[in-house]
């Protein structure tokens, strides 16, 4: 079931200044600058990079600041009074894509939320402390499933009502500071206002693995979800950048050739993979296309049959980052993840990958495996600050 939630809704006049850009679309410097320049941004509340990667002793201090920032916004009237339990339909238009989703609550004890990606313990701990202090969710966990007929019907009925001669008025229809358009309506549900929407089978986490893990640790009974049909999910990818290179570039190429077919190309555009199975690598200004030679036993018990092990991201994580460059943790200070929608900056090492097919996401989740962190990047990103739901 996706259940109605009692929520405060962001007021329209505050929306352009409160709704922040997705945190992983900003560099740490840009995020810090955004906080300094935008005192009313929900980024002060959401518990983003500093809370995710700081020392555990700092997590409570950050969570206290989040609570103070939220209390300030509520006191200024940025959020309305708590509405009766309801489901919502939202549309996020950004990066050349539009995505509709159904917003509501999912009971953690009754619906399986299948992960496909690994989490970072430090970030989970930071978010757990954040949730324990704030006791609210605003950033939804984005979920999907291969068959979401009922959800699609609710979205369709709501949009039809919004386009009727006497239209269903949106609660929000706003442009955000980074140029996205966000529209929010109360959902039109066949069972009437306050009705739940039944689901058949598990939901797959698209975005929000850390939020789900932290919500469980914080003792939440529900999480806020945005359930999006698969046909409106657009897959992007993250590039990896290393700030240090402690060997000669030719040695890197020699090591790559031990496991890959490698060819040098003219620039980053030529190195960008057009499909899975190829990886682009930039080393000290030289660019290469590499095709991993997958190795492994054909024995049914071999890990090669775990679909996660055959992804480009696994090869990058285990061999390129781990064996060649000695980077074994996603929180290594030398390593930066950058969505492909964000302009690149020169780096000693850059690794480019094609988006993971959606079918592979389902296969890994069904197998019970996990991909390395930052393997998937779904567009457009859900936004924080539209709803406040007590948990």
Order of alpha helices (4+ residues) and beta strands (2+ residues): beta-alpha-alpha-alpha-alpha-beta-beta-beta-alpha-beta-beta-alpha-beta-beta-beta-alpha-beta-beta-beta-alpha-beta-alpha-beta-beta-alpha-beta-beta-alpha-beta-beta
